[in-house]
Every structure is written in structure tokens, then in C-alpha cells.
Amino acid sequence: PLASSILCDLGATVIKVEPPAGDPSRKLASGLFARINRGKLSLVLDLKSDDDCRAAQRLAREVDVVLETFRPGVADRLGVGYGTLSALNERLVYCSLSGFGASGPLSGHAGHDLSYLALAGAMALPGRWGEAPQRSGLPVADLMAGMLGVQAIGGALYEGRAAGRGRGLDGSL
């Protein structure tokens, strides 16, 4: 959500695709959904429906960037993975941000900000030596992934303008 918010702040037209039941984050803390989705357009698509999947594929022909946050393999199963969409739009920059990335020993595991920080040893940073680990009050991994995702997208767009082709990007939180 942060990456697409930053892109929106930078002037991009951002179309947020939501499932028919709506984004579950609509039920989070008061005003959080509105703040992180300010300026975005919203489109409801059931990507498990063939018609809606084809609508997403038609949209991908016209856009510069697709940003998705599914677990590895889910976008491919839904028909909106990099291979499918880049075949429809060779200039497409496709950025996938997932917990542990698309490859590696933890790629199939679910994760949350707390687990990423613990695995990185960052839980010791907000505390004091000799005391129990403490978590940050901010979702550090989520925020950093969003900011670094925007940088990677910007670099890929710049490269793509000169090369005439897009790129698939895989980032982990």
C-alpha cells in the first residue's frame, strides 16, 4: 500500500484492484485505509472469475506498472503473473513484493513485519542490551519494502524508456 501511495503522490494514476468483498484493511484503525489509499482509483475485480481476469489482462495492456503483493505463485495461478502480463505489454514494469520473495528457502512461508524484524536481528535495536527484545512501534519492513519498491520501479521505468522493454521485479519485505 505504501509503494502505490508514493507513486500516487509522485503523480501516477494508481488503480487499486480490490476483491468483491473489498480490501480487508478497510476495517483497520479509523482513517488508516483512507490515508494509505488517498488519491487512488478503485476497481473491483474477482480475479478468480475468467471475465474479471480478462478485464485485468486488458488493463495491463495499457498501464506502465503493475504492483502486486500476493504470495509467490498466486498471481500466476490467477492469470495475472509477470509472464502472462508482460507477453501482453512488453514495456510493462511488474513489481512483486512478498514476504520472503519469490525464491529462496523461506519464499513459501507467510510472514509479518514482526517475523521479518526478528529474523533480521532487528528486534534487539529498540531495546537495551541484556533485556528482552522489543518490537518497533512502526511496521519497519513494510515501510522499507514500499519505499525500496518505488525506487526499483523508478529505475526500471527509466531503463525501460531507453531499452523499449519492461522488467519483472521481485522484492521481499
Accessible surface in RSA format (square Angstrom, percent):
REM  Atomic radii and reference values for relative SASA: ProtOr
REM  Chains: A
REM  Algorithm: Lee & Richards
REM  Probe-radius: 1.40
REM  Slices: 20
REM RES _ NUM      All-atoms   Total-Side   Main-Chain    Non-polar    All polar
REM                ABS   REL    ABS   REL    ABS   REL    ABS   REL    ABS   REL
RES PRO A   1    96.76  70.5  81.65  74.4  15.10  54.9  86.55  71.5  10.20  63.4
RES LEU A   2    38.63  21.5  36.38  26.0   2.25   5.6  36.38  25.5   2.25   6.0
RES ALA A   3     2.08   1.9   1.67   2.6   0.41   0.9   1.67   2.3   0.41   1.1
RES SER A   4    17.34  14.7  17.34  23.1   0.00   0.0  11.17  23.8   6.17   8.6
RES SER A   5     0.40   0.3   0.05   0.1   0.35   0.8   0.22   0.5   0.18   0.2
RES ILE A   6    42.11  24.0  42.05  31.3   0.06   0.2  42.11  30.3   0.00   0.0
RES LEU A   7    26.16  14.6  26.08  18.7   0.08   0.2  26.11  18.3   0.05   0.1
RES CYS A   8    22.13  16.7  11.92  13.3  10.21  24.0   0.16   0.4  21.98  23.7
RES ASP A   9    89.14  62.4  51.83  51.6  37.31  88.2  30.20  71.1  58.94  58.8
RES LEU A  10   131.74  73.4  96.36  68.9  35.37  88.9 101.05  71.0  30.69  82.6
RES GLY A  11    65.28  80.5   0.00   N/A  65.28  80.5  35.80  98.3  29.47  66.0
RES ALA A  12    48.07  44.2  29.66  45.8  18.41  41.9  39.84  56.1   8.23  21.8
RES THR A  13   109.51  77.9  76.10  77.1  33.41  79.6  46.30  62.2  63.20  95.5
RES VAL A  14    18.84  12.4  15.21  13.8   3.63   8.8  18.07  15.7   0.76   2.1
RES ILE A  15    63.80  36.3  40.61  30.3  23.19  55.9  40.61  29.2  23.19  62.9
RES LYS A  16    39.10  19.1  33.29  20.4   5.81  13.8  19.63  17.7  19.47  20.7
RES VAL A  17    61.85  40.7  35.01  31.7  26.83  64.7  35.01  30.4  26.83  72.8
RES GLU A  18     3.69   2.1   3.06   2.3   0.62   1.5   2.18   4.2   1.51   1.2
RES PRO A  19    64.22  46.8  62.21  56.7   2.01   7.3  63.44  52.4   0.78   4.8
RES PRO A  20    86.92  63.3  58.95  53.7  27.97 101.7  59.85  49.4  27.07 168.3
RES ALA A  21    94.93  87.3  61.64  95.1  33.30  75.7  74.77 105.3  20.16  53.4
RES GLY A  22    14.68  18.1   0.00   N/A  14.68  18.1  11.48  31.5   3.20   7.2
RES ASP A  23    23.04  16.1  21.60  21.5   1.44   3.4   4.63  10.9  18.41  18.4
RES PRO A  24   100.50  73.2  93.09  84.9   7.41  26.9  95.16  78.6   5.33  33.1
RES SER A  25    29.99  25.3  26.33  35.1   3.66   8.4  25.19  53.6   4.80   6.7
RES ARG A  26   123.27  51.8  97.61  49.8  25.65  61.1  35.83  49.0  87.44  53.0
RES LYS A  27   171.52  83.7 137.09  84.1  34.44  82.0 112.87 101.6  58.65  62.5
RES LEU A  28   104.51  58.2  87.18  62.4  17.34  43.6  92.45  64.9  12.06  32.5
RES ALA A  29    72.95  67.1  51.50  79.5  21.45  48.8  64.69  91.1   8.26  21.9
RES SER A  30   110.76  93.6  81.27 108.5  29.49  67.9  54.72 116.5  56.04  78.5
RES GLY A  31    35.52  43.8   0.00   N/A  35.52  43.8  24.24  66.5  11.28  25.3
RES LEU A  32    69.75  38.8  69.75  49.9   0.00   0.0  69.75  49.0   0.00   0.0
RES PHE A  33    32.69  16.4  31.45  19.5   1.24   3.2  32.17  19.5   0.52   1.5
RES ALA A  34    66.44  61.1  54.68  84.4  11.75  26.7  61.04  86.0   5.40  14.3
RES ARG A  35   141.33  59.3 138.27  70.5   3.06   7.3  73.30 100.2  68.02  41.2
RES ILE A  36    39.46  22.5  38.85  28.9   0.61   1.5  39.46  28.4   0.00   0.0
RES ASN A  37    16.30  11.2   8.66   8.4   7.64  18.4   8.24  19.8   8.06   7.8
RES ARG A  38   111.53  46.8 102.54  52.3   8.98  21.4  66.39  90.7  45.13  27.4
RES GLY A  39    65.29  80.5   0.00   N/A  65.29  80.5  35.64  97.8  29.65  66.4
RES LYS A  40    28.29  13.8   4.42   2.7  23.87  56.8   2.59   2.3  25.70  27.4
RES LEU A  41   100.72  56.1  97.86  70.0   2.86   7.2 100.72  70.7   0.00   0.0
RES SER A  42    66.89  56.5  31.81  42.5  35.08  80.8  28.94  61.6  37.95  53.2
RES LEU A  43    66.91  37.3  65.11  46.6   1.80   4.5  66.91  47.0   0.00   0.0
RES VAL A  44    87.68  57.7  70.63  63.9  17.05  41.1  70.63  61.4  17.05  46.2
RES LEU A  45    13.84   7.7  11.13   8.0   2.71   6.8  11.24   7.9   2.60   7.0
RES ASP A  46    49.94  35.0  48.35  48.1   1.58   3.7   7.50  17.6  42.44  42.3
RES LEU A  47    30.71  17.1  23.53  16.8   7.18  18.1  23.53  16.5   7.18  19.3
RES LYS A  48   178.06  86.9 144.66  88.8  33.39  79.5  93.29  84.0  84.77  90.3
RES SER A  49    38.65  32.7  29.63  39.5   9.01  20.8  26.78  57.0  11.86  16.6
RES ASP A  50   103.63  72.6  96.07  95.6   7.56  17.9  17.60  41.4  86.03  85.8
RES ASP A  51    95.54  66.9  89.81  89.4   5.73  13.6  27.40  64.5  68.14  68.0
RES ASP A  52    39.81  27.9  39.81  39.6   0.00   0.0   0.22   0.5  39.59  39.5
RES CYS A  53    15.10  11.4  15.10  16.8   0.00   0.0   5.34  13.5   9.76  10.5
RES ARG A  54   118.91  49.9 117.99  60.1   0.92   2.2  51.95  71.0  66.96  40.6
RES ALA A  55    27.66  25.4  22.41  34.6   5.25  11.9  22.82  32.1   4.84  12.8
RES ALA A  56    13.23  12.2   9.75  15.1   3.47   7.9  10.09  14.2   3.13   8.3
RES GLN A  57    36.11  20.2  36.11  26.4   0.00   0.0   2.37   5.0  33.74  25.6
RES ARG A  58   132.43  55.6 128.68  65.6   3.75   8.9  57.02  77.9  75.41  45.7
RES LEU A  59    52.20  29.1  47.33  33.9   4.87  12.2  51.61  36.2   0.59   1.6
RES ALA A  60     3.25   3.0   1.68   2.6   1.56   3.6   3.25   4.6   0.00   0.0
RES ARG A  61   116.24  48.8  96.92  49.4  19.32  46.0  30.89  42.2  85.35  51.7
RES GLU A  62   143.46  82.4 108.96  82.4  34.50  82.2  44.53  86.1  98.93  80.8
RES VAL A  63    38.60  25.4  30.04  27.2   8.55  20.6  34.84  30.3   3.76  10.2
RES ASP A  64    81.13  56.8  75.62  75.3   5.51  13.0  10.67  25.1  70.46  70.3
RES VAL A  65    37.01  24.4  19.05  17.2  17.96  43.3  19.05  16.6  17.96  48.7
RES VAL A  66    31.48  20.7  28.15  25.5   3.33   8.0  31.48  27.4   0.00   0.0
RES LEU A  67    48.20  26.8  18.86  13.5  29.34  73.8  18.86  13.2  29.34  79.0
RES GLU A  68    22.96  13.2  18.46  14.0   4.50  10.7  14.20  27.5   8.76   7.2
RES THR A  69    86.87  61.8  61.69  62.5  25.18  60.0  28.40  38.1  58.47  88.4
RES PHE A  70    70.66  35.4  65.04  40.3   5.62  14.6  69.61  42.2   1.04   3.0
RES ARG A  71   137.97  57.9 130.42  66.5   7.56  18.0  46.12  63.0  91.86  55.7
RES PRO A  72    45.22  33.0  18.22  16.6  26.99  98.1  27.93  23.1  17.29 107.4
RES GLY A  73    33.69  41.5   0.00   N/A  33.69  41.5  21.11  57.9  12.58  28.2
RES VAL A  74    35.13  23.1  35.13  31.8   0.00   0.0  35.13  30.5   0.00   0.0
RES ALA A  75     5.90   5.4   5.54   8.6   0.36   0.8   5.54   7.8   0.36   1.0
RES ASP A  76    94.10  65.9  77.22  76.9  16.88  39.9  27.95  65.8  66.15  66.0
RES ARG A  77   182.10  76.5 143.63  73.2  38.47  91.6  78.74 107.6 103.36  62.6
RES LEU A  78    30.97  17.2  23.57  16.9   7.40  18.6  27.24  19.1   3.73  10.0
RES GLY A  79    18.07  22.3   0.00   N/A  18.07  22.3  17.98  49.3   0.09   0.2
RES VAL A  80    12.24   8.1  11.53  10.4   0.70   1.7  11.53  10.0   0.70   1.9
RES GLY A  81     1.09   1.3   0.00   N/A   1.09   1.3   1.09   3.0   0.00   0.0
RES TYR A  82    86.01  40.2  83.66  47.6   2.35   6.1  61.26  46.0  24.74  30.5
RES GLY A  83    50.48  62.2   0.00   N/A  50.48  62.2  38.73 106.3  11.75  26.3
RES THR A  84    56.57  40.2  46.34  47.0  10.23  24.4  25.58  34.4  30.99  46.8
RES LEU A  85     4.77   2.7   4.77   3.4   0.00   0.0   4.77   3.4   0.00   0.0
RES SER A  86    25.77  21.8  20.52  27.4   5.25  12.1   9.30  19.8  16.47  23.1
RES ALA A  87    88.44  81.3  46.02  71.0  42.42  96.5  57.74  81.3  30.70  81.3
RES LEU A  88    58.06  32.3  34.93  25.0  23.13  58.1  38.09  26.7  19.97  53.7
RES ASN A  89    19.22  13.3  13.75  13.3   5.47  13.2   5.76  13.9  13.46  13.0
RES GLU A  90   129.83  74.5 117.59  89.0  12.24  29.1  41.70  80.7  88.13  72.0
RES ARG A  91   111.22  46.7 102.47  52.2   8.75  20.8  51.09  69.8  60.13  36.4
RES LEU A  92     0.89   0.5   0.00   0.0   0.89   2.2   0.00   0.0   0.89   2.4
RES VAL A  93     0.98   0.6   0.98   0.9   0.00   0.0   0.98   0.9   0.00   0.0
RES TYR A  94     7.27   3.4   7.27   4.1   0.00   0.0   6.64   5.0   0.63   0.8
RES CYS A  95     1.85   1.4   1.85   2.1   0.00   0.0   0.00   0.0   1.85   2.0
RES SER A  96    19.17  16.2  19.17  25.6   0.00   0.0  10.06  21.4   9.11  12.8
RES LEU A  97    16.33   9.1  15.13  10.8   1.20   3.0  15.13  10.6   1.20   3.2
RES SER A  98     7.86   6.6   3.63   4.8   4.23   9.7   6.81  14.5   1.05   1.5
RES GLY A  99    17.35  21.4   0.00   N/A  17.35  21.4   4.65  12.8  12.70  28.4
RES PHE A 100    40.37  20.2  25.90  16.0  14.47  37.6  27.45  16.6  12.92  37.0
RES GLY A 101     4.93   6.1   0.00   N/A   4.93   6.1   4.93  13.5   0.00   0.0
RES ALA A 102    59.43  54.6  39.66  61.2  19.78  45.0  39.66  55.8  19.78  52.4
RES SER A 103    89.10  75.3  74.14  98.9  14.96  34.5  45.07  96.0  44.03  61.7
RES GLY A 104    46.91  57.9   0.00   N/A  46.91  57.9  28.19  77.4  18.72  41.9
RES PRO A 105   132.87  96.8  99.55  90.8  33.32 121.1 113.28  93.5  19.59 121.8
RES LEU A 106    70.69  39.4  69.44  49.7   1.25   3.1  69.44  48.8   1.25   3.4
RES SER A 107    20.68  17.5  19.47  26.0   1.21   2.8   0.05   0.1  20.63  28.9
RES GLY A 108    60.71  74.9   0.00   N/A  60.71  74.9  37.56 103.1  23.15  51.9
RES HIS A 109   103.94  56.8  97.19  67.6   6.75  17.3  56.80  58.5  47.15  54.9
RES ALA A 110    56.89  52.3  31.80  49.1  25.09  57.1  35.40  49.8  21.49  56.9
RES GLY A 111    18.74  23.1   0.00   N/A  18.74  23.1   2.58   7.1  16.15  36.2
RES HIS A 112   137.36  75.1 133.05  92.5   4.31  11.0  93.19  96.0  44.18  51.4
RES ASP A 113    21.95  15.4  17.84  17.8   4.12   9.7  14.95  35.2   7.00   7.0
RES LEU A 114    87.64  48.8  84.26  60.3   3.38   8.5  85.40  60.0   2.24   6.0
RES SER A 115    42.87  36.2  36.57  48.8   6.30  14.5  42.01  89.5   0.86   1.2
RES TYR A 116    22.09  10.3  16.00   9.1   6.09  15.8  12.11   9.1   9.98  12.3
RES LEU A 117    18.99  10.6  18.98  13.6   0.01   0.0  18.99  13.3   0.00   0.0
RES ALA A 118    54.57  50.2  36.95  57.0  17.63  40.1  38.08  53.6  16.49  43.7
RES LEU A 119   117.81  65.6  84.43  60.4  33.38  83.9  88.15  61.9  29.67  79.8
RES ALA A 120    83.35  76.6  41.51  64.1  41.84  95.2  54.34  76.5  29.02  76.9
RES GLY A 121    45.82  56.5   0.00   N/A  45.82  56.5  34.91  95.8  10.91  24.4
RES ALA A 122    24.81  22.8  18.75  28.9   6.06  13.8  20.55  28.9   4.25  11.3
RES MET A 123    33.13  17.2  32.14  21.3   0.99   2.4  32.81  27.9   0.31   0.4
RES ALA A 124    55.13  50.7  40.07  61.8  15.06  34.3  42.50  59.9  12.62  33.4
RES LEU A 125   146.21  81.4 120.14  86.0  26.07  65.5 122.60  86.1  23.61  63.5
RES PRO A 126    65.70  47.9  28.65  26.1  37.05 134.7  40.84  33.7  24.86 154.5
RES GLY A 127    20.04  24.7   0.00   N/A  20.04  24.7   2.71   7.4  17.32  38.8
RES ARG A 128   176.94  74.3 165.42  84.3  11.51  27.4  45.92  62.8 131.02  79.4
RES TRP A 129   242.48  97.3 216.86 105.0  25.62  60.2 189.16 100.9  53.32  86.5
RES GLY A 130    88.68 109.4   0.00   N/A  88.68 109.4  44.58 122.3  44.10  98.8
RES GLU A 131    98.99  56.8  74.24  56.2  24.75  58.9  37.00  71.6  62.00  50.6
RES ALA A 132    76.50  70.3  59.60  92.0  16.90  38.5  66.26  93.3  10.25  27.1
RES PRO A 133    92.26  67.2  72.63  66.2  19.63  71.3  75.22  62.1  17.04 105.9
RES GLN A 134    85.35  47.7  80.38  58.7   4.97  11.8  26.39  56.2  58.95  44.7
RES ARG A 135   157.20  66.0 137.47  70.1  19.73  47.0  35.44  48.4 121.77  73.8
RES SER A 136    29.55  25.0  22.08  29.5   7.47  17.2  15.44  32.9  14.11  19.8
RES GLY A 137    75.18  92.7   0.00   N/A  75.18  92.7  37.31 102.4  37.87  84.8
RES LEU A 138   115.42  64.3 111.77  80.0   3.65   9.2 113.30  79.6   2.11   5.7
RES PRO A 139    58.46  42.6  54.33  49.5   4.14  15.0  57.94  47.8   0.52   3.3
RES VAL A 140    55.60  36.6  54.22  49.1   1.38   3.3  55.60  48.3   0.00   0.0
RES ALA A 141     8.08   7.4   3.39   5.2   4.69  10.7   7.89  11.1   0.19   0.5
RES ASP A 142    61.09  42.8  53.84  53.6   7.25  17.1  21.39  50.3  39.70  39.6
RES LEU A 143    55.27  30.8  55.24  39.5   0.04   0.1  55.27  38.8   0.00   0.0
RES MET A 144    86.35  44.7  86.35  57.1   0.00   0.0  66.64  56.7  19.71  26.1
RES ALA A 145     8.79   8.1   2.49   3.8   6.31  14.3   7.76  10.9   1.03   2.7
RES GLY A 146     4.36   5.4   0.00   N/A   4.36   5.4   3.86  10.6   0.49   1.1
RES MET A 147    81.41  42.2  78.73  52.1   2.68   6.4  40.68  34.6  40.74  54.0
RES LEU A 148    96.04  53.5  92.14  65.9   3.90   9.8  92.50  65.0   3.54   9.5
RES GLY A 149     3.90   4.8   0.00   N/A   3.90   4.8   3.23   8.9   0.67   1.5
RES VAL A 150    17.17  11.3  16.03  14.5   1.15   2.8  16.03  13.9   1.15   3.1
RES GLN A 151   124.73  69.8 108.37  79.2  16.36  39.0  44.61  95.0  80.13  60.8
RES ALA A 152    43.09  39.6  29.15  45.0  13.95  31.7  40.83  57.5   2.26   6.0
RES ILE A 153     0.12   0.1   0.12   0.1   0.00   0.0   0.12   0.1   0.00   0.0
RES GLY A 154    36.18  44.6   0.00   N/A  36.18  44.6  30.78  84.5   5.40  12.1
RES GLY A 155    42.31  52.2   0.00   N/A  42.31  52.2  35.79  98.2   6.53  14.6
RES ALA A 156     5.05   4.6   0.44   0.7   4.61  10.5   2.56   3.6   2.49   6.6
RES LEU A 157    42.99  23.9  41.72  29.8   1.27   3.2  42.59  29.9   0.40   1.1
RES TYR A 158   181.33  84.7 174.87  99.5   6.46  16.8 130.37  98.0  50.96  62.8
RES GLU A 159    62.42  35.8  56.61  42.8   5.81  13.8  33.87  65.5  28.56  23.3
RES GLY A 160     7.56   9.3   0.00   N/A   7.56   9.3   6.95  19.1   0.61   1.4
RES ARG A 161   142.20  59.7 120.85  61.6  21.35  50.8  53.59  73.2  88.61  53.7
RES ALA A 162    97.71  89.8  55.18  85.2  42.52  96.7  66.25  93.3  31.46  83.3
RES ALA A 163    51.45  47.3  15.12  23.3  36.33  82.6  25.73  36.2  25.72  68.1
RES GLY A 164    25.50  31.4   0.00   N/A  25.50  31.4  16.54  45.4   8.96  20.1
RES ARG A 165   118.72  49.8 117.56  59.9   1.16   2.8  52.04  71.1  66.68  40.4
RES GLY A 166     9.88  12.2   0.00   N/A   9.88  12.2   2.01   5.5   7.87  17.6
RES ARG A 167    94.54  39.7  91.32  46.6   3.22   7.7  18.76  25.6  75.78  45.9
RES GLY A 168    34.11  42.1   0.00   N/A  34.11  42.1  10.30  28.3  23.82  53.3
RES LEU A 169    31.59  17.6  24.73  17.7   6.86  17.2  28.00  19.7   3.59   9.7
RES ASP A 170    80.13  56.1  45.69  45.5  34.44  81.4  29.16  68.6  50.97  50.8
RES GLY A 171    21.38  26.4   0.00   N/A  21.38  26.4  20.76  57.0   0.62   1.4
RES SER A 172    64.70  54.7  41.76  55.7  22.94  52.8   7.51  16.0  57.19  80.1
RES LEU A 173    57.61  32.1  28.28  20.2  29.33  73.7  36.32  25.5  21.29  57.3
END  Absolute sums over single chains surface
CHAIN  1 A    10560.0       7994.4       2565.6       6396.1       4163.9
END  Absolute sums over all chains
TOTAL         10560.0       7994.4       2565.6       6396.1       4163.9
